[in-house]
Amino acid sequence: MMAFTVVKNICSYEKYSNYAWKFFKPFLYLGRNKQAFSSALYVPGNKANKTFALVSPVLDYDNRFVDVQKLQEEFNKRNININAAELKKSWEYFQYISKKKESIESKRDELAQDLKALYALEKCSSIQNKIDAGKIQLDLMKEDLKVIKEVIWSLEESLIPKILKIPNVIDAKTPTDSTVLRTVGLKPEVPKTLRQNHLIIGDCLNLIDYKSTTQYYLKNEAALFELAVISAAGKIMNEANTIRISGPDFCRSVVVEGCGIDHQSSLRTFILEDSNDIKQEELINRLHLVGAGSLPALLAFHIKHIVKAKDLPLRLFSTGRSYTPNSDSSIDSGLFSTCQSTSLQAVTFVNLNDKSYDDEFENLVNLGASIYDQLGCHYRIVFKSAKELERAETKKVTFEMWSVHSNKYIEVGNVSAYGDYLNKRLIIGYQGKKGNCLSAVISGTLLSVPKVLGCLIEENPKKFIMPKKLITNHESECT
């Protein structure tokens, strides 16, 4: 019976082997002449010996492709030019090839066990012939596996980066057009003759020494305002049982890409220049300057990190610099487009399937509103439309202040919901009743000091007026 099983496996596999070679050979060099592999988050098998794979993201995209029409509609709402139907075909083909590989490996293991059983039998000419035939088939299987692996590696290089760029599911509450949720105070009224850009006013009042988007200095009352507003905001966060942490200023590409940011674009992050002793093809996981007051800085602490379910929701925040490239150096933009800003970044880890998910989103929005209430200024809270979302965001609310000179609202803070999108990429979760589960992330830059300062300076061209509540808080801390 055992010998018959071996012969059956050998005969059936011989036909498959010929088919496999003819089928997979044309795909051996698929994508070889295209751009080199660009994902730091997912490292293909043929690059594993050149770079270390810190995480293996969860690639459960089958559910996203169940309703292709709905997926295409979401792409269109976000103004993303992706053909959902073509992407689905590529994904299904990748899945098909992967299953073929598993099938051959299963057949190989089965044949190896049969040969092991034959070795234990008493040696005779017929048994030896079957053993020799089995060895030949094992060699054929190894060759076919080599062919299939090269096809899979090629697909991983060309397809997986595209799959990882599929945006998050749009929350059902996200409006078609941006909607104002709340307006606080009245727009500041300044005579037309006195309306000036905040850089001009700041120079006259000796508040700002502005060189460029990458080089500016706050002086006198402006510098005191930066210290006071960050201190007041930190106090509000502390009183709300939010834990302050100190984030790193630098992060690797894997963290940046894990946050849904294009880690290769010099327009999205500051990429440190690579040293000469690193080969170009190995530059996958580079170093980025992001600042302690940024989302990548906070998430860097939690990669492949599991907490206890009772610790959720886990509320954290960090104050510090935030670095974002910006090429707009016009005088009208000024502090509204600086590459460096002092910010307050908050992040909350929560159970996605729990009611607290929506509650924690509202909680962060209310905390942000409390910060701006301290300033006693006019601001509004806006629910952003789908086309204004980043790829990783499922919904977003912004805090906006009025710029007298620009005659428009400026975004000075925001809160975004990400669902489990980021946690699937960076493997951040909690211990559930049936094992480890992925948590969800709610995060936002609640405060960007330069943008707030620019709006406040334009409201009072003759003299910068420090908000009274900030003065009171600052004096109480000093005493």
C-alpha positions in Angstrom: 0.0 0.0 0.0 2.8 2.4 0.9 4.6 1.6 -2.4 1.5 2.3 -4.4 1.1 5.7 -2.7 4.6 6.6 -3.7 4.1 5.5 -7.3 0.8 7.5 -7.4 2.5 10.6 -6.1 5.3 10.3 -8.6 3.0 9.8 -11.6 0.7 12.6 -10.7 3.5 15.0 -9.9 5.4 14.3 -13.1 2.4 15.7 -15.1 2.1 18.7 -12.8 5.8 19.4 -13.0 5.7 19.8 -16.8 2.7 22.0 -16.6 4.2 24.2 -13.8 7.3 24.9 -15.8 5.4 25.9 -18.9 3.0 28.0 -16.9 5.3 29.9 -14.6 8.4 30.4 -16.8 7.0 33.5 -18.6 6.6 35.3 -15.3 10.2 34.7 -14.1 11.3 38.2 -15.0 8.0 40.0 -14.3 8.8 43.5 -13.1 12.6 43.1 -13.2 13.0 46.1 -15.4 10.7 48.3 -13.4 11.6 50.5 -10.4 13.3 48.7 -7.6 11.3 47.5 -4.6 10.3 50.5 -2.6 8.5 49.2 0.5 10.2 49.2 3.9 7.2 47.7 5.5 7.0 44.5 3.5 10.3 42.9 2.5 10.1 40.2 -0.3 11.8 36.9 0.1 14.7 37.7 -2.2 15.6 40.8 -0.2 15.5 39.1 3.2 19.3 38.5 3.1 20.0 42.3 2.5 17.7 44.0 5.0 16.0 43.1 8.3 12.2 42.9 8.2 11.1 44.6 11.4 7.4 43.7 11.0 5.2 41.6 8.7 2.1 43.6 8.1 -1.3 41.9 8.0 -2.3 41.6 4.4 -6.0 40.8 4.8 -7.2 42.6 1.7 -9.7 40.0 0.6 -12.6 41.8 2.3 -11.7 45.1 0.6 -12.1 43.4 -2.8 -15.5 41.8 -2.1 -17.3 44.8 -3.4 -15.1 46.2 -6.2 -17.7 48.9 -7.2 -17.8 50.2 -3.6 -14.0 50.2 -3.5 -13.8 52.1 -6.8 -16.3 54.7 -5.4 -14.1 55.2 -2.4 -11.0 55.8 -4.6 -13.0 58.3 -6.6 -14.2 60.1 -3.5 -10.6 60.5 -2.4 -9.5 61.6 -5.9 -7.2 58.6 -6.1 -6.5 57.3 -9.6 -6.5 53.5 -9.1 -8.4 50.9 -11.1 -10.0 48.7 -8.4 -10.9 45.9 -10.8 -7.4 45.5 -12.2 -5.9 45.7 -8.7 -8.3 42.9 -7.6 -7.2 40.7 -10.5 -3.6 41.2 -9.6 -4.3 40.4 -6.0 -6.2 37.2 -6.8 -3.4 36.1 -9.1 -0.9 36.6 -6.3 -3.1 34.6 -4.0 -3.4 31.8 -6.6 0.4 31.6 -7.1 0.9 31.5 -3.3 -1.5 28.7 -2.9 0.2 26.8 -5.7 3.5 27.1 -3.8 1.8 25.8 -0.7 0.4 22.9 -2.7 3.8 21.9 -4.1 5.4 22.1 -0.6 2.7 19.9 0.7 3.2 17.3 -2.0 7.0 17.5 -1.4 6.6 16.8 2.3 4.2 13.9 1.6 6.6 12.4 -0.9 9.5 12.8 1.5 7.5 10.8 4.2 6.7 8.1 1.7 10.4 7.8 0.7 11.3 7.6 4.4 8.9 4.7 4.8 10.5 2.9 1.7 13.9 3.3 3.2 12.7 1.3 6.2 11.6 -1.6 4.0 13.8 -4.6 3.1 15.9 -3.6 0.1 15.1 -5.3 -3.2 15.3 -4.2 -6.8 11.7 -3.0 -7.1 11.9 -1.0 -3.9 15.2 0.6 -5.0 13.7 1.6 -8.3 10.8 3.3 -6.5 13.3 5.1 -4.2 15.3 6.3 -7.2 12.1 7.5 -8.9 11.1 9.3 -5.8 14.4 11.1 -5.6 14.0 12.3 -9.1 10.6 13.7 -8.4 11.9 15.5 -5.3 14.5 17.1 -7.4 11.8 18.2 -9.9 9.7 19.6 -7.1 12.7 21.6 -5.9 13.2 23.1 -9.4 9.5 24.0 -9.6 9.5 25.6 -6.2 12.5 27.6 -7.2 10.5 28.8 -10.3 7.4 29.7 -8.3 9.4 31.5 -5.6 10.9 33.7 -8.2 7.5 34.5 -9.6 6.2 35.3 -6.1 9.2 37.5 -5.3 8.6 39.4 -8.6 5.0 39.9 -7.7 5.9 41.0 -4.2 8.1 43.7 -5.6 5.6 45.0 -8.1 2.2 44.4 -6.5 2.5 44.6 -2.7 3.6 48.3 -2.6 0.5 49.1 -4.6 -1.7 46.9 -2.2 -0.2 48.7 0.8 -1.3 52.1 -0.7 -4.9 51.1 -0.8 -6.5 53.8 1.4 -8.5 53.2 4.6 -12.2 52.6 4.6 -14.1 55.9 4.6 -16.2 56.2 7.8 -20.0 56.3 7.1 -20.2 59.7 9.0 -17.7 61.4 6.7 -19.6 64.1 4.8 -19.5 64.6 1.0 -18.5 68.2 1.6 -16.8 69.7 4.6 -19.2 70.6 7.3 -18.8 73.2 10.1 -19.6 71.4 13.4 -19.1 74.3 15.8 -18.1 77.9 15.7 -16.8 79.7 18.8 -16.6 83.5 19.0 -16.8 86.1 16.3 -14.4 86.8 13.4 -11.9 89.5 14.4 -12.6 92.9 12.8 -9.6 94.9 11.7 -9.8 98.1 9.6 -8.6 97.5 6.0 -5.9 100.1 6.5 -4.3 98.1 9.3 -4.6 94.6 7.8 -1.1 93.3 7.3 0.6 89.9 7.0 1.8 88.6 10.4 5.4 88.6 9.3 5.3 92.3 8.6 3.5 92.9 11.9 5.9 90.6 13.7 8.9 92.4 12.4 7.6 95.8 13.4 6.7 94.6 16.9 10.0 92.7 17.2 8.2 89.4 17.6 9.5 87.4 14.6 12.9 87.1 12.8 11.8 85.2 9.7 14.5 84.0 7.2 12.7 81.2 5.4 10.4 78.2 6.0 13.3 76.3 7.5 14.7 79.2 9.6 12.8 81.6 11.8 13.0 82.8 15.4 10.3 83.8 17.9 11.3 86.8 20.1 10.0 88.5 23.2 6.2 88.0 23.7 6.0 85.5 20.8 8.6 83.3 22.5 6.8 83.6 25.8 3.5 82.7 24.1 5.0 79.5 22.7 6.1 78.4 26.1 2.8 79.4 27.8 0.4 77.8 25.3 2.3 74.5 25.2 2.4 74.5 29.0 -1.4 75.2 29.2 -2.2 72.6 26.6 -0.1 70.0 28.5 -1.9 70.8 31.7 -5.3 70.2 30.0 -4.0 66.8 28.7 -2.7 65.8 32.1 -5.9 66.7 33.9 -7.7 64.4 31.3 -5.7 61.4 32.5 -3.5 61.4 29.3 0.0 60.2 29.8 2.8 62.5 28.6 5.7 60.7 26.8 8.8 62.0 25.1 9.0 60.8 21.5 12.1 60.5 19.3 13.0 63.1 16.7 14.1 60.4 14.2 12.2 57.4 12.8 13.0 54.7 10.3 11.2 54.3 7.0 9.2 51.3 8.3 7.5 53.6 10.9 6.9 56.4 8.4 5.3 54.0 5.8 3.4 52.3 8.6 1.7 55.6 9.3 0.5 55.7 5.7 3.1 58.3 4.6 5.2 57.9 1.4 8.6 57.3 2.9 10.4 57.9 -0.4 8.9 61.4 -1.0 11.1 64.3 0.0 7.9 66.4 0.1 6.4 64.3 2.9 9.3 63.8 5.3 12.9 65.0 5.7 15.1 62.0 4.7 18.6 61.9 6.0 21.3 61.6 3.4 22.7 58.1 3.2 26.4 57.5 3.9 28.6 56.4 1.0 29.2 52.9 2.4 25.5 51.8 1.9 24.6 50.3 -1.4 21.7 51.9 -3.3 19.7 48.7 -3.6 19.8 48.3 0.2 18.3 51.7 1.0 14.9 50.5 2.1 14.8 51.5 5.8 16.3 55.0 6.0 16.3 57.5 8.8 13.7 60.4 8.8 13.6 63.6 10.8 10.0 63.8 12.0 10.1 65.5 15.5 8.8 64.4 18.9 5.5 66.1 18.3 4.5 63.8 15.3 2.5 60.7 14.9 5.4 58.5 13.7 7.3 59.5 16.9 4.5 58.3 19.1 3.8 55.1 17.2 7.5 54.2 17.1 7.3 53.1 20.8 4.5 50.6 20.1 5.6 48.6 17.0 4.9 44.9 17.6 3.7 45.8 21.1 0.8 44.1 22.9 -0.9 45.6 26.0 -3.5 44.2 28.3 -7.1 44.7 27.4 -7.8 46.4 30.8 -5.2 49.1 29.9 -7.4 50.3 27.0 -8.2 53.0 26.1 -4.5 54.0 26.3 -4.2 57.8 26.0 -0.8 59.4 25.3 0.5 62.8 24.2 3.8 64.4 23.4 4.9 68.0 22.9 7.8 69.0 20.9 9.0 69.8 17.4 7.3 68.6 14.3 9.2 68.6 11.0 7.4 68.6 7.6 8.8 69.7 4.3 7.1 72.8 2.7 8.2 74.6 -0.4 5.8 77.5 0.0 8.1 80.4 1.0 5.8 83.3 0.1 5.3 86.1 2.7 1.6 85.4 2.7 2.1 81.9 4.1 4.8 82.8 6.6 4.3 80.9 9.8 1.4 79.0 8.2 3.9 76.9 6.1 7.0 76.5 8.2 8.9 73.3 8.0 9.5 73.3 11.8 6.7 73.8 14.4 6.1 73.3 18.0 3.2 70.9 18.3 1.1 68.8 20.6 0.5 65.3 19.2 -2.0 63.0 20.9 -2.7 59.3 20.3 -5.3 56.9 21.8 -5.3 53.2 21.4 -8.7 51.7 21.8 -10.8 48.5 21.0 -12.2 49.1 17.5 -15.3 47.0 18.2 -16.1 48.8 21.4 -18.4 51.8 21.8 -15.5 53.7 23.4 -14.0 54.1 19.9 -16.4 56.9 18.9 -16.3 58.2 22.5 -12.5 58.6 22.4 -12.7 60.4 19.1 -15.1 62.9 20.6 -12.9 63.1 23.7 -9.9 64.2 21.7 -12.0 66.7 19.8 -13.2 68.2 23.1 -9.7 68.3 24.5 -8.6 70.2 21.4 -11.5 72.6 21.9 -10.5 73.1 25.5 -7.0 74.3 24.4 -8.5 76.9 22.0 -11.0 78.0 24.6 -8.0 78.9 26.8 -6.9 81.3 24.1 -10.3 83.1 24.1 -10.1 83.4 20.3 -12.5 82.8 17.4 -12.2 79.3 15.9 -14.3 76.7 14.3 -14.4 72.9 14.2 -14.9 71.3 10.7 -15.7 67.8 9.7 -13.6 67.2 6.6 -14.8 65.5 3.4 -13.5 62.3 2.0 -11.4 64.0 -0.7 -9.5 65.9 2.0 -8.5 62.8 3.9 -5.1 61.2 3.9 -4.9 57.6 2.8 -4.7 56.3 6.3 -7.6 58.4 7.7 -11.1 57.1 7.9 -12.5 60.4 9.2 -11.0 63.8 10.3 -12.0 66.9 12.2 -9.9 70.1 12.1 -9.6 73.2 14.2 -9.4 76.4 12.2 -8.6 80.0 13.0 -9.3 83.1 10.9 -6.4 84.8 9.1 -7.3 88.5 8.8 -4.7 89.2 6.1 -5.4 86.0 4.0 -9.1 86.4 4.5 -9.5 82.6 5.0 -9.5 80.0 7.7 -6.2 78.3 8.6 -6.0 74.7 9.9 -4.2 75.0 13.3 -5.0 71.5 14.6 -6.8 68.2 13.8 -8.1 64.9 15.1 -8.2 61.8 12.9 -9.6 58.3 13.2 -7.5 55.5 11.6 -9.4 52.4 12.7 -7.1 49.4 12.7 -5.4 50.5 9.5 -2.1 51.6 11.2 -2.1 48.7 13.7 -2.3 46.1 10.9 0.8 47.6 9.4 2.8 48.1 12.6 1.3 45.1 14.6 0.0 47.1 17.6 -2.6 45.3 19.7 -3.9 44.0 23.0 -4.6 40.7 24.7 -8.1 39.6 24.0 -10.1 36.7 25.5 -9.4 34.5 22.4 -5.8 35.7 21.9 -4.1 38.8 20.7 -6.2 41.4 18.8 -5.3 44.5 16.8 -6.3 47.8 18.5 -7.4 50.9 16.7 -5.8 54.4 16.7 -7.2 57.8 17.1 -4.7 60.6 16.8 -4.2 64.3 16.0 -2.0 67.3 16.1 -4.2 69.2 18.5 -2.1 72.3 18.4 0.4 73.8 15.9 1.9 76.9 17.7 3.3 78.8 14.7 -0.1 78.8 12.9 -2.0 79.9 16.0 0.6 82.6 16.6 0.3 83.9 13.0 -3.5 84.3 13.3 -3.3 86.0 16.7 -0.7 88.5 15.5 -2.9 89.5 12.6 -5.8 90.2 14.9 -3.9 92.9 16.8 -1.6 94.8 14.4 -0.5 97.4 16.9 0.3 95.2 19.9 0.5 91.5 20.6 -1.9 90.7 23.3 -1.2 87.6 25.4 -4.4 85.7 26.2 -5.3 86.3 29.8 -5.8 82.7 30.8 -2.3 81.9 29.5 -0.8 84.7 31.7 -2.7 83.4 34.7 -1.6 79.8 34.2 2.0 80.8 33.5 2.2 83.0 36.6 0.6 80.2 38.8 3.2 77.7 37.6 6.1 80.1 38.2 5.0 80.7 41.8 
